[in-house]
Amino acid sequence: MLSAVLVVPLVAAAVLVAARRLPDRAVRAFATVAAAVPLALLVVAWIRFQPAGPRFQLVEDLSWIPSLGVGWRLGVDGIALAVATMSALVFAAAAAYPVDTKGRARQYYAWLLFLEGVSLGVFLALDLLLFYVFFDLGLVGMFFLIGRWGHGDARRAAIKFFLYTLAGSLTMLLAILALYLASDPHTFDMRVLIARQPLAGTGLAAGLALLGLLFGLGIKTPVVPFHTWLPPAHVDAPGPASAILAGVLLKMGTYGLIRIPYSMMRATFQRWSFWLGVVGLVSVLYGALVALAQRNLKRRIAYTSVNHMGYVVLGIAAAAGLPGGGGAARRLALTGATVEMVAHGLITGSLFLIAGSFWTRGREYDLDAYGGLGGRAPVLTAATTLAAFASLGLPGLAGFVAEIQIFLGTFGVYPWLAGLALLGVLITAALFLLMLRDLFFGDLPARWSDFPDLSASERTVLGVLLGLVVLIGLYPRFLLAVIDAGSSFLVGGP
């Protein structure tokens, strides 16, 4: 079943490439259905998943290159299942959301479906080389979505994105090879590497391998100071591509932290966990402060991604601290970090789709150009307000469920880091409240006198995403039960 999750969107992408004469509406409908199939399959996987069962479930293991120990290995634990299902939903939403395909609808949706297949492969892979292959192929799909369908200086933004993340993935490859060579017999099987801990200890080889992994995954996350590729990529990408970039591709970095160095190099990762937490704290505060200074709607949202992914890194770092003790706090931090990945994907994905709607109507991201739209576009106002409040961590919404667990867990491990990170919440609240004021209050400029509200398709997509944000905020148990299963295997008991 997990193989079908990856194969269906890839086959659908190939069908769109081969189909020469299809109207744009039919192409979009086909792509939406094809993008929704992996989501449906992952929902079935969610139903079949047993939180009290083995760590990795629904495993598929076929020999691929036996001489190198490489196999087609797929499977999920609670963390992978939660992040993969959220990612599939974001892809389906991006396919269904209206966008200007510039007369190349077939090519646009083919790249989007290709990107879906390889991105989900990252979260489902249980083979380290397979993980790397999917990780790298994701760069190709996003490069074309930004470069060919973006606006502004899209080509430059796409090239910067590609080169930054490729450099990071190459250093990560060296670290992966170090893990492979240190394992006897050699294998890329993640389950075996987790059990063997092939670079156990704090020697030079382990330190260099950890550095390579943190560098590559830190660029992808991104953390400060490796974040500079992100704002131009978001600003110049089409709205749905930005939603995928924030909602899915950034999670490859933090998910990779959990799946590789945290799981396979526990002793070395623990030794450096405090400093990783410091990096997370810097990202939290820097991302919030710089976002507050932005007058471009998309750049403001982009920098809040740096802020929120900093919370995820902080939670992961806290989960790795205090070896042999503090299990409850560490497990809470890791669960919160995973919930934050899911919540950020839904919330910031929605915000970028909304930004795309502003661009479609006004060809403008400058906050100073808007104002007074609350009465003119009430549904757009309500959706943006709900997403903004969720992003700033308002109780009753998904962001609060994630952040309260991260803070409580981190307080039990690194209290000073947690205390300073709380300042990020205040700054985030300020930047979103000011954004809402600039967009929807005050006098309506004459140029927006006929500004249209959200269309039916836009309302439907945002209604699903934001409805889940509310559901997780009010009844998180269905999500926490699955994620806790993965966290418990990683952290253990008190």
N, C-alpha and C positions, 0 to 999 in steps of 0.2 A: 504493500500500500504506500509506503514512504517513497518508493521509486516512482510511483505514479505522480506523487506530489511534484517531483522535479521534471518528469518527462512530459507531462501534459502541457505545461506552458511552453516548453521548448519545441514540441511538435506543433503547437498552435502558431508559434512564431515562424516556423518553417512554412506552414500553410499560407500565412499572410505574405511571405516573401514570394511564394510561387503563384499566388492568386493575383492576376494582373488587373482585372476589371471588376472591382467591387466599389459600390458607393461608400462614401465616408461613414454614413450612418450605419451601414451594415458592418463595416470594419470595426467600428467602435463597439457595436453590440456583440460581435463575435469575440473581440478581445475581452470584454467585460465578463462574458460567460466563461471563457477559457481561464481568466484570472481568478474567477470564483471557484473553479473546480478544486485547486489545492486547498482553499479555505474549507470547503465542504469535507474533503478528505481528512484534514487536520482536526476538524470538529469530531469526526468519527474516531480519530485517534485519541482525542481528549476523552471521549466517552469510554473507550476501551482501556485507557490508562488506569493503572491501579497504584494509588499513592503508597500503599503499604507493600507493594510488590518489589521486584528487583529494581536496581538503580536504572539500568538501561532496558527499555522495553520496545516492542515492535521491531526488533533487530533484524536487519537483512545483511547477510555476510556472504559475499561471493568472491572467490579468488580472481584477481585481475592480473597482477604481475607477480607471480609467486617468488621469483628469484630475488625480488626487492622487498618482499613482505608487504606489498600493496594490494588492497582489496576494495571492492565496492561495498563499503560498510556504512550502513545507515541505522539510526536508532535515536530514541529520545529519552531524556530524563525530564523531571518536572520543569527545570529551567529552560531547556531547549524547546519543549512543547509550548510553553507560554509565549516565548519570544517568537517562535516560528508562526504560531497561529495569529498573533498580532501582526506580524509582517505580511502574511497572506491577506489579511483584511485590508491593510494599507494599500497593497497592490491592487486589490479589487476596487477599492475606492478611487485610486488614481486612474484606473482604466475607465471607470464610469463617469468621472468628473469631466465636464466640458473643458476643452482646451483648443487653442488654435494650432492645428497641425501643419499649417502653411502649405496645404495642398499635397502633403505626403503622409496621409493617415496610415497607409499600409506599413510604411517603414517605421513610423513612430511607434505604433502599437506592437510591431514585431520586436523592436528593441526593448520595449517595456516588458513584454512577455519573456524574452530571453533573460532580461535582468531578474525577473521574478524567479525563474527556474534556478539560476546559479546562486541567487541570494538565499533562497530557502535551503539550497545545498550546504551552505556554510553552517546553518543551524542544525541540520540533520546528520551531518557527516560524523562518522566514528573512525575515520581513517585520516591521519594527520596530513598526508599528501593530498588526499581528496579535498580536505578542508582548504588547503592552500590553493589548489586549482580553482575551486569555486570562488575563493576570496579574490583572486587575481582577475578572473573573468568578469566579476562585478564591475571592475574599473572600466572595462570596455563598453558595457552597456550604458553606464552613466555618462561616460565621455561623449558618446554620440547624442544622447538625449539633451545634454547641455549644449554641446557645440553646434548641433544642427537645428534644434528647435528652441534655443534660448533667445534672449534679446540683449541689447546692449553689447558689451564686449564679450560675447558668449564664447568665442573660440579661445580667447586668452584665458578665461576662467576655466574652460574645460581642460586646456593643456596644463594649467597650474594644478588643478585637481589631480590629473592623471600622473604627472611627474612626482608630486609630493607623495601620493599614496603608493605609487610603484616603488619609490625609493624605500618607503617603510616596509613594503611587502618583501623586498629583496633581503633586507636585514633579518626579517622574520624567517625567511627561508633558510638562512645560515643557521639560525637557532634551531629550527626544526631538524635540520641535518645533524646538528650536534646531539639532539635528543635521540635521533635514529641511530647514530653511530655508537652512542653510549649504551644502547640496549643490546643485550646478548641473549638470544640471537636477535639480529636486526629486524625491526618491525615498525610499521607506521600505525599499527592498531592502537587507537587511543585508550581502549580499556586496558590493554597490556601495559602501556606506558604509565598509566595512572597507578597501576598496581606495583610496578617495578621501581618507580621514581629513579630513572636511570642516572640523573645528575644530582643525586641526593648529596647534601652538604653545602658548604659555602666556599668551595675552592674557586680558582680563577676561571676554569671552564664553565662552571655553573653560573658564575657572575656575568660572564660575557654572553652566555646564552640568554640569561634573563634580560640583560640590557638590550639585546637584539629584539627579543619579543616585546618588551615594553616600548621600545622606539617605534616598531612597526605598528603595534596596536594602539599606541598613544597618538600617532598621526591619524589613524582611522577614527578614533573616538570623537573628536580630537581634544587633547588637553593642551593647555598653555605650556610651552610656547609653540607647539606644532599645529596651531589652529588656523593659521593665516590663509590657508586655501579655502576655508569654509565660507566666509562671507561673500566673496565674489561668486563662488559656485552657486550659492543660494540666490543671490540677487539676480543673476543672469539666466538661471534655469527657469523653464516653464513651471507653473505652480504645482502640478502633479508630480513632476520630477523632484522638486524641492521637498514635497511631502515624503517621497520615497527616500531621498537622501537623508533627511532628518529621522524619519520613522523607522527605517530599516538599515541603511548602510552604516550609520554611526553605531548601531548596536553590534555590528560585527566586531568593533574594537573592544567594547566592554564584555561582550559574550566570549570573545577570544581570551580575554584576561582570565575569566573564570574557567574556561575549558582547558587552556594550555598551562600557563605558568602557575596559576593557583592550584590546579589539580595535579600537574605532573612534576612540579618543582616546589613542593610545599615548604621545605626547610629554607631554601634560598628566598622564596617569595615572602615568607614570614619575616626574614631578617630585614628586608627592605620595605616592609609594608607601611611603616610609619612615614617614610619619605614619599611613598606613593600617595599616602593620605595627604601629605603637604601639597603635592602636585594637584590633587583633587580640590583641596581648599583654595589654592590660588586660582584654579579654573572657575570655582564657584563665585568668588568675589570679583575677579577680573571680568568674567563674562557678564555679570550683572551690571557692573559699573560702566563698561563700554557700551552695553546695550542701552543703558539709560541715556547715553550721549548721542545715540543715533537718531537722525531725522528721517531716515529711509525705513519704511515699514518692514521690508524684508530683511534688511541688515539688523534691525532691532530684534526680530524674531530669531535670526541666525545666531546672534550672540547669546540669546537666552538658551540656545542649545548647548553652547560651551558651558554655561552656568549649570544647566540641569545634568549634563553628562559628568560634570565635576562631582555632583552629588552621588552619582552611580559609582565613580571611581573611589570616592571617600568611603562608601559603604563596603565595597569590595576590599579595600585596604583594612578597614576595621575588622572584617570577617576573618582576615588572615592573621590578626594580631593575637597576643596572649596565648601562645601554644600551651596545650594541656589544661587550660582553664577558661572561664568566661564563655562557655559554649552557648549559653542562652542569648547573651548579648551579640555574640558573633553571628549566630544563626539569624537573629533578628535583622542585623545589618545587611546580611547577604540576601535575605528575603526582600527587604526594602529596596535594595539595589536592583533586584530583578523586577519588582513591581514598578519601580521608576522607569525601567526600560520600556515596559509595556505602556505605562501611563504617558510617558513622553512621546512614544510613537503615535498614540491616539490623539493627544492634545496638540502637539506641535505639528503633526501631520495635518490636523484640521486647520490650524492657524495658517499654514502655508497654502492650503487649498483656498482659504478665504483671501489670502494675499493675491492668489491667482485671479480670483473673482474681481478684486479691485483693479488689477492690471487689465483684465478683459474689458472692463467698463470705462476706465479712465486713462489707461496707458501711463499710469503715474503711481510711484511709490512714496513720493514726498508727503510726509505727514502734514506739512504746512499748506499743501494744496487742497486738503479736505476740511471737513467740519460740517456740523449740522445735519449729518446723514441719519440721525436717529429717527426723525419723523418721516424721512423720505424712504428709508429702507429698514423697516422695523425687524424683519426676520434676520437680515444680515447683522443688524445691531445685536440682536439677542444671541445669535450664534457666536459672534466675536466676543461678546461679554462673557458668555459661559466658558469658552475656551480660555480666555484670559484669566478668569477667576480660578479655573482648574490649574493653570500653569503657575499661578502664584501660591498655590497650595491651600485654597479655601477648604475648610472642613466640609465633608459631604461629597467631595469630588475625588477623583482618582489620585491627583497629585498629592493630596494630603495623606492618603493611605500610604503612599510610597515614602514621603519625606519624614513622617513621624516615626516610621520604623528605622529609617536610616539614622535619624538623630538619636533615638533612644539606644539603638545598637552601638553607635559610635561613642556616645557618652559612657558606655560601659567599658570601652577599650581605650579611646583617645579623647578624653573629655574636653581638653583645650581645643582640639580641632573641631569638635562638634559645636562648642560654644561660639567660636569665631564664624563657623559656617552659617549660624543662624542670621548673621548680618545679611547674608545673601537673600534671605526670604524678604527682609524689609526692602531691600533695593529692588527686588523683582516686583514686589507689590507696587512700588512707586512707578516703575517704568511702564507697567501695564495699565495702571489707572491713568497716567498721563497720555498713553496711547489711545485709550478709549475716549478721553476728553477731546483730543485733537481730531479724532475721526468722526465722532457722532454728536458732539455738543457744540454750542455756539451758533453762529449764523451760517446758513447754507449758501455757499458761493453760487453765483448765477449759472456758472458752467455746469453745475450738477443739478439743475432744476428738473431734469428728466432722468436722473440716475435710477436705473432699474434695480429692484430688489432681487433676491436670489430666485433662480428658476426652480422648477419642480425637481429636476435631476440634482441640482446643487443642494436643495433642501433635503432630499432623500439621503444622499451620501453623508452630508454633515450630521443629519439626524441620527444615522446609525452610529457614526464614530462618537459623537458627543453623548448619545444615549448610553453607550458602553462606559464612557467616562463617569456618568452619573451612577450607573449600576455598580461599578467597582467602588465608587465612593460610598454608596449606601449599603451594599452587600458584597464585600470583597471575599467572602468565604470560599466561593467557587474557584477563585483564582489562587488564593493563599494555600488552599489544600494541595494543589498541584505543585506550586513553587516550593512550599515547605518540604515536600518529599525530596526534591533535589538538594535543598539547602542542608537537610539533615545528613545526607550521605557525605557532603563536603565538610561540614563543621563537626558533626557528631553531637553528643549530649553535653550537659553542663560539666 
